[in-house]
Structure formats: structure tokens, C-alpha cells
């Protein structure tokens, strides 16, 4: 059976689909090449949903049009990233506080201990998340739709296109929420060999509450790994990622009937642009050794099995 890697991006406006797909492929190739995997020797497809909420994509170069958004965090090959070691104790303490202050503040706000504050924060800072859970009418291609349904439809359309293949789904950030909900509700008859979530907000209390209310779960009973996932669910996060506030999803999800449980891994997201590190950026996650190993195992497991068979024969 042929294999395909499918990616779904996260929150925020994005560059044009073809460019984003090209950059994701480049990042994946970077990681695989370190394991001596043949360059571009894999089938890849992209689920793009940024255009549902944004009229125009972010352009990779500046234009004279002031209304056009300019992409500041582009894909940068790892070899072009400069790294400098902090000097002195004071510098180390300052860097530590800067790294974790935002995470601590966001964690407190998103804890849902103060619902009004949480909703206020989401309204002004995470409009995609607010729209996703909104039941308000949304006109899409001339029809009244629910935004969440349209986003999930984007994913299931691509999954159905590849339903005769073994699928490894990479879901970054809010893409992991869309994937989780689509696999629970909209993907009957579609099997996912492996799910890889990167920088996922699924562990946030706000998100858990929403999932519980929509699927009649209670947190005390734990959520369940979607039945569509047949072999693996890997959840990867950088300790400094301000979106992946909860790194351990395995405590929240019990195994499905296939015996699939969440396997959590902490990784180092090394994405940096002009000296500013972004531990949530998809490009950094996609080229980590941990992701590369998962992808390499997925792409080569059948070949290794065939080799082992003939080795035993002779």
C-alpha cells in the first residue's frame, strides 16, 4: 500500500498554499536527510484553511500596498540560523524570565478559572479560536455554514482523496484541534496510521471544556483516542512553546480499541528569525530529530519487513 504524509497548519494567516506546502516539505526533508533518507522521496499533501478567515494570504515579500500583510517569519534552513550563547548569570536569568513570563500569563488566562477573562483574551488575541467555537452564521461560497464545519471539511476532503493509502497526519497548533474533532465526528471509514500533533493546545483547560461539552465527556472520565487512529499518536511540544501549555496529553486520553495511546515527547524547536526565537513555529518542529524518526519509521517499516522476510528465506 502506498503511503502519504498529510499536513494541516495551525492558527493565524499564512503564505499562499503552494508556498506553505513547499516550505513544509523542505522542513521535513531537512530532518529526514539527517537520517540519510532519500531527498523528497515521499508523497506529501497540504490541508490549507487560512483563507477561510482571511481574504488574502501573507506575502513573502514587501509590497507598496499598505493593506497587504508582509510575512516576517519565513522558512529558514537550519544551517542559516545563527546561534549565540548567553553570557553571564544575569543574562541567563533575564532570558529565562523572558521565555517563561508569556507562557505563565497565558496559562493563567486560558485556565478558564475566570471565564470572562478567558473569553475576553480569546476575542482580542485568538480570533480563529473564537470563530472555531462560534455557532454564528458564516457565509461560505454563498451558503450559510458553521466555520468549524468548513474547517473540518477541508481536512476530510483531503483525507478521503488519500483513503486508499496509509496516512500519516501531521497537525500543528490549532490544526490538531481540527484534526481531533474531524476524526471523532466527520471521518467515518478513513483510517489514520499515525497522528503527529505539534505544539498542540489540546491540553488547555479551555479547549478540554469545549470538547467535553460537545462530546458529552467529563474530564474525570478522560477523553478517548479517536478510533480512526490505527497505530500511533505522537504528541510533540517544546517546553517553551506558549501555545502547548500542557505537554502531557497521555494523562487526559485513554487508549482506543486498537490499543493506541498518546505518546508525549518534549523536543527542541530551533526556529529563529533575525535572532528572535519562536518555539511554536511549525518549521522548527517539522525538522526536529524526533519528527524525522517518526516519519522515517512510517515510510520505511514495510520495506524493512520485506527485507527481513527475504533475509530469513536465504
GUDREN-913155 format. One record per residue (C-alpha): residue number from 1; residue in one letter; x, y, z. Coordinates in pm, 1 decimal, always signed. Example, Ala and Ser with C-alpha at 12.3 -4.5 7.8 and 13.67 -1.06 7.14 Angstrom:
<pts>
senu;drengu;c1;c2;c3
1;A;+1230.0;-450.0;+780.0
2;S;+1367.0;-106.0;+714.0
</pts>
This chain:
<pts>
senu;drengu;c1;c2;c3
1;X;+0.0;+0.0;+0.0
2;X;+133.6;+343.8;-92.2
3;X;+191.3;+599.1;+181.3
4;X;+125.6;+969.4;+215.1
5;X;+214.0;+1238.8;+466.7
6;X;-61.0;+1497.6;+510.1
7;X;-5.7;+1825.2;+693.0
8;X;-257.3;+2069.5;+836.6
9;X;-132.6;+2408.6;+952.2
10;X;-212.2;+2599.6;+1267.1
11;X;-353.0;+2930.9;+1379.5
12;X;-302.7;+3262.5;+1200.6
13;X;-288.0;+3381.2;+841.6
14;X;-38.0;+3202.5;+619.4
15;X;+156.4;+3246.9;+295.2
16;X;-11.5;+3113.0;-22.6
17;X;-91.3;+2741.6;-11.2
18;X;+168.4;+2631.1;-267.3
19;X;+445.0;+2818.5;-86.1
20;X;+344.0;+2686.4;+256.1
21;X;+333.5;+2332.4;+116.7
22;X;+678.8;+2381.3;-37.1
23;X;+820.5;+2506.7;+294.6
24;X;+670.2;+2221.1;+495.4
25;X;+819.4;+1971.2;+250.4
26;X;+1157.6;+2143.9;+278.3
27;X;+1148.7;+2123.0;+659.5
28;X;+1051.4;+1756.4;+652.6
29;X;+1330.7;+1686.1;+404.0
30;X;+1581.3;+1864.6;+628.7
31;X;+1503.2;+1629.8;+914.1
32;X;+1496.2;+1315.2;+701.3
33;X;+1826.0;+1395.6;+530.3
34;X;+1998.4;+1380.6;+869.3
35;X;+1885.7;+1017.3;+881.9
36;X;+2015.8;+962.8;+526.2
37;X;+1663.2;+928.6;+390.9
38;X;+1647.8;+995.3;+12.4
39;X;+1560.8;+1359.6;-54.7
40;X;+1195.1;+1425.1;-145.5
41;X;+1125.9;+1052.2;-160.0
42;X;+780.5;+1085.8;-6.2
43;X;+427.7;+1183.1;-107.3
44;X;+302.3;+1497.1;+69.0
45;X;-26.8;+1686.5;+65.2
46;X;-134.5;+2001.3;+249.9
47;X;-462.6;+2094.0;+416.2
48;X;-493.4;+2472.2;+391.0
49;X;-764.4;+2659.1;+580.8
50;X;-619.6;+3008.3;+643.1
51;X;-823.5;+3150.1;+353.7
52;X;-1149.4;+3068.0;+531.1
53;X;-1095.5;+3360.2;+770.7
54;X;-850.3;+3574.1;+570.1
55;X;-925.8;+3737.1;+235.4
56;X;-562.5;+3745.6;+124.6
57;X;-259.7;+3535.1;+223.6
58;X;+52.5;+3688.4;+373.8
59;X;+303.2;+3768.5;+100.4
60;X;+667.3;+3662.1;+137.4
61;X;+796.3;+3998.3;+8.5
62;X;+702.0;+4354.9;+94.1
63;X;+482.5;+4546.6;-149.5
64;X;+384.3;+4910.2;-189.7
65;X;+27.7;+4819.8;-98.5
66;X;-6.9;+4917.7;+268.3
67;X;-309.7;+4690.6;+305.0
68;X;-104.8;+4382.4;+219.8
69;X;+45.0;+4188.0;+509.5
70;X;+413.1;+4104.7;+485.4
71;X;+538.7;+3766.7;+602.0
72;X;+806.1;+3816.6;+866.6
73;X;+859.8;+3458.3;+981.4
74;X;+966.0;+3277.1;+666.2
75;X;+1111.0;+2931.8;+629.8
76;X;+1482.8;+2948.3;+704.7
77;X;+1703.0;+2640.0;+656.0
78;X;+1856.4;+2525.7;+982.9
79;X;+2209.1;+2580.8;+853.0
80;X;+2131.8;+2952.4;+809.9
81;X;+2025.6;+3002.4;+1171.9
82;X;+2291.4;+3168.3;+1383.1
83;X;+2313.8;+3073.0;+1748.1
84;X;+2485.4;+3267.4;+2023.1
85;X;+2543.5;+3150.4;+2376.5
86;X;+2420.4;+3380.1;+2656.9
87;X;+2698.6;+3525.2;+2866.7
88;X;+2688.5;+3570.3;+3242.0
89;X;+2446.3;+3473.1;+3517.2
90;X;+2237.2;+3790.1;+3488.2
91;X;+2187.5;+3732.1;+3117.0
92;X;+2077.9;+3373.6;+3179.4
93;X;+1824.9;+3479.9;+3444.0
94;X;+1685.2;+3754.8;+3219.5
95;X;+1648.9;+3516.3;+2926.7
96;X;+1473.8;+3260.0;+3147.2
97;X;+1219.7;+3512.3;+3272.7
98;X;+1152.7;+3644.1;+2922.8
99;X;+1098.6;+3292.4;+2791.6
100;X;+852.3;+3185.6;+3058.3
101;X;+669.0;+3507.7;+3151.6
102;X;+441.3;+3497.7;+2849.2
103;X;+375.3;+3127.5;+2898.2
104;X;+283.1;+3175.1;+3266.0
105;X;+46.2;+3463.5;+3188.0
106;X;-125.1;+3280.6;+2900.4
107;X;-151.7;+2964.3;+3111.1
108;X;-333.2;+3156.1;+3385.7
109;X;-570.7;+3328.7;+3144.3
110;X;-650.3;+3009.4;+2949.9
111;X;-708.2;+2807.4;+3267.6
112;X;-1079.5;+2900.3;+3248.1
113;X;-1080.0;+2972.1;+3621.2
114;X;-1207.8;+3316.2;+3520.0
115;X;-1430.9;+3254.9;+3213.7
116;X;-1493.9;+3623.8;+3142.5
117;X;-1119.9;+3696.4;+3134.0
118;X;-1054.8;+3389.8;+2918.2
119;X;-1323.6;+3486.2;+2665.8
120;X;-1202.3;+3847.6;+2659.6
121;X;-845.2;+3733.8;+2591.3
122;X;-953.1;+3497.4;+2313.3
123;X;-1174.3;+3761.5;+2149.6
124;X;-890.5;+4011.4;+2117.3
125;X;-596.3;+3777.2;+2064.8
126;X;-708.2;+3446.4;+1914.8
127;X;-990.4;+3525.2;+1675.0
128;X;-952.4;+3193.4;+1490.1
129;X;-1022.0;+3005.1;+1811.3
130;X;-1325.6;+3220.3;+1887.8
131;X;-1456.4;+3167.4;+1534.6
132;X;-1397.2;+2792.3;+1555.9
133;X;-1626.8;+2750.4;+1854.3
134;X;-1881.1;+3007.5;+1737.8
135;X;-2223.4;+2893.7;+1621.2
136;X;-2286.6;+3220.8;+1438.6
137;X;-2383.8;+3214.5;+1071.3
138;X;-2091.7;+3227.8;+833.9
139;X;-2130.8;+3273.7;+460.3
140;X;-1902.8;+3042.5;+267.3
141;X;-1931.3;+3008.4;-109.3
142;X;-2276.2;+3163.6;-97.1
143;X;-2413.9;+2936.3;+174.1
144;X;-2473.8;+2973.5;+546.9
145;X;-2229.7;+2747.8;+724.1
146;X;-2065.2;+2697.5;+1062.7
147;X;-1695.7;+2788.6;+1047.6
148;X;-1587.6;+2478.3;+1237.0
149;X;-1770.8;+2256.0;+988.8
150;X;-1596.8;+2422.7;+694.5
151;X;-1254.4;+2380.2;+855.8
152;X;-1314.1;+2012.3;+928.0
153;X;-1446.6;+1964.3;+575.0
154;X;-1118.3;+2093.6;+433.7
155;X;-937.4;+1817.2;+620.8
156;X;-1178.4;+1533.1;+548.9
157;X;-1178.8;+1617.0;+175.9
158;X;-802.6;+1562.2;+161.3
159;X;-821.0;+1251.7;+380.9
160;X;-1086.3;+1098.0;+154.4
161;X;-871.9;+1171.3;-151.0
162;X;-599.4;+953.6;+0.4
163;X;-819.1;+697.3;+174.5
164;X;-665.1;+407.7;-22.6
165;X;-320.3;+492.3;+116.0
166;X;-155.5;+461.6;+454.7
167;X;-185.1;+808.9;+605.4
168;X;+42.4;+988.9;+848.1
169;X;-125.3;+1312.8;+954.8
170;X;+85.4;+1599.5;+1092.5
171;X;-128.6;+1855.9;+1274.3
172;X;+28.7;+2176.6;+1401.7
173;X;-123.3;+2404.4;+1666.9
174;X;-495.0;+2464.1;+1602.3
175;X;-470.0;+2211.1;+1320.7
176;X;-455.1;+1946.0;+1594.2
177;X;-794.9;+2061.9;+1722.3
178;X;-947.0;+2047.1;+1374.7
179;X;-796.9;+1700.3;+1324.1
180;X;-914.7;+1574.0;+1663.2
181;X;-1272.9;+1688.4;+1607.4
182;X;-1286.5;+1573.8;+1244.8
183;X;-1160.7;+1226.9;+1335.3
184;X;-1425.0;+1199.9;+1606.6
185;X;-1719.4;+1323.4;+1400.1
186;X;-1653.5;+1350.8;+1027.5
187;X;-1407.8;+1084.6;+915.1
188;X;-1600.4;+756.0;+916.1
189;X;-1431.5;+495.6;+701.2
190;X;-1097.8;+678.7;+698.1
191;X;-802.2;+518.4;+872.7
192;X;-507.4;+716.6;+1005.1
193;X;-196.1;+505.7;+1051.9
194;X;-19.1;+769.9;+1260.2
195;X;-117.8;+1108.7;+1400.8
196;X;+156.3;+1355.9;+1492.7
197;X;+49.0;+1666.7;+1684.0
198;X;+297.0;+1954.0;+1711.9
199;X;+263.1;+2242.6;+1958.4
200;X;-92.1;+2133.8;+2031.5
201;X;-330.5;+2334.9;+2253.6
202;X;-549.0;+2026.7;+2315.2
203;X;-438.2;+2010.3;+2678.6
204;X;-555.5;+2363.1;+2762.3
205;X;-842.0;+2363.1;+3009.8
206;X;-1042.9;+2596.9;+2785.8
207;X;-1015.8;+2350.6;+2495.7
208;X;-1090.3;+2049.1;+2715.6
209;X;-1408.2;+2215.8;+2844.1
210;X;-1523.2;+2278.8;+2487.6
211;X;-1452.6;+1919.6;+2383.6
212;X;-1633.5;+1786.7;+2690.8
213;X;-1944.1;+1994.5;+2622.8
214;X;-1958.5;+1894.9;+2255.7
215;X;-1895.5;+1522.4;+2305.4
216;X;-2066.9;+1467.3;+2641.9
217;X;-1744.4;+1376.3;+2820.3
218;X;-1630.1;+1470.9;+3166.1
219;X;-1264.8;+1536.0;+3235.2
220;X;-1271.8;+1288.4;+3523.5
221;X;-1361.5;+1005.3;+3284.1
222;X;-1081.2;+1106.1;+3043.7
223;X;-1118.8;+1156.2;+2672.8
224;X;-1055.4;+876.2;+2427.4
225;X;-811.9;+849.1;+2138.0
226;X;-1020.6;+859.7;+1814.4
227;X;-1091.7;+512.2;+1675.5
228;X;-968.3;+613.1;+1327.4
229;X;-609.1;+615.9;+1456.2
230;X;-481.9;+264.1;+1399.7
231;X;-118.6;+257.6;+1517.4
232;X;+27.0;+572.4;+1676.2
233;X;-44.8;+915.8;+1816.9
234;X;+268.9;+1114.5;+1893.5
235;X;+232.3;+1449.3;+2068.6
236;X;+543.5;+1667.8;+2043.2
237;X;+599.7;+2002.3;+2212.1
238;X;+879.4;+2240.3;+2305.4
239;X;+886.3;+2320.4;+2681.0
240;X;+891.4;+2691.6;+2591.7
241;X;+600.5;+2678.3;+2346.9
242;X;+338.3;+2926.0;+2480.1
243;X;+56.0;+2751.5;+2291.1
244;X;+126.8;+2395.7;+2405.7
245;X;+65.3;+2488.4;+2768.4
246;X;+8.7;+2126.2;+2870.9
247;X;+275.4;+1892.7;+2733.9
248;X;+129.4;+1566.7;+2863.4
249;X;-185.1;+1459.7;+2676.6
250;X;-148.7;+1093.5;+2772.6
251;X;-296.9;+1170.9;+3116.3
252;X;-609.2;+1310.8;+2950.1
253;X;-671.8;+1045.6;+2682.5
254;X;-729.8;+676.7;+2735.3
255;X;-638.9;+422.6;+2468.0
256;X;-881.9;+340.7;+2188.1
257;X;-990.3;-14.0;+2097.8
258;X;-680.4;-50.7;+1877.0
259;X;-461.1;-2.7;+2183.7
260;X;-337.6;+333.0;+2057.8
261;X;-240.8;+574.2;+2333.3
262;X;-86.0;+919.2;+2322.4
263;X;+293.7;+916.1;+2335.5
264;X;+424.2;+1253.4;+2455.2
265;X;+769.0;+1378.8;+2358.9
266;X;+947.7;+1700.9;+2454.4
267;X;+1156.6;+1842.1;+2169.3
268;X;+1373.3;+2143.1;+2088.8
269;X;+1214.1;+2373.1;+1830.1
270;X;+1508.3;+2571.2;+1696.0
271;X;+1322.3;+2811.5;+1467.5
272;X;+1465.5;+3161.7;+1483.9
273;X;+1430.6;+3466.8;+1261.5
274;X;+1665.0;+3764.2;+1288.4
275;X;+1763.4;+3649.2;+1636.2
276;X;+1406.0;+3609.2;+1761.4
277;X;+1327.4;+3251.0;+1856.6
278;X;+976.5;+3115.7;+1810.9
279;X;+940.1;+2778.0;+1985.4
280;X;+589.1;+2735.5;+1840.7
281;X;+678.2;+2771.6;+1471.8
282;X;+587.2;+2474.6;+1254.2
283;X;+908.4;+2494.0;+1050.5
284;X;+1119.8;+2427.5;+1358.1
285;X;+903.4;+2138.0;+1474.2
286;X;+898.7;+1966.5;+1134.8
287;X;+1276.4;+1925.0;+1115.5
288;X;+1335.9;+1801.0;+1470.7
289;X;+1512.7;+1463.6;+1502.4
290;X;+1205.6;+1323.7;+1678.2
291;X;+971.4;+1408.6;+1389.7
292;X;+1225.5;+1279.7;+1137.7
293;X;+1249.5;+946.8;+1320.2
294;X;+870.7;+908.5;+1330.2
295;X;+840.5;+986.3;+958.5
296;X;+1131.3;+762.6;+864.3
297;X;+981.0;+470.3;+1055.8
298;X;+644.5;+527.0;+888.5
299;X;+793.7;+547.9;+539.2
300;X;+1028.7;+250.6;+569.9
301;X;+859.1;-0.9;+800.7
302;X;+713.1;-204.8;+512.1
303;X;+1046.1;-208.9;+330.1
304;X;+1222.1;-330.2;+643.5
305;X;+962.8;-607.0;+685.8
306;X;+1013.6;-729.2;+329.4
307;X;+1391.6;-721.7;+374.2
308;X;+1363.6;-923.2;+695.9
309;X;+1142.0;-1178.9;+520.6
310;X;+1391.5;-1242.5;+240.3
311;X;+1678.7;-1246.8;+488.8
312;X;+1508.3;-1532.0;+674.4
313;X;+1438.7;-1714.1;+346.9
314;X;+1804.3;-1714.0;+247.6
</pts>
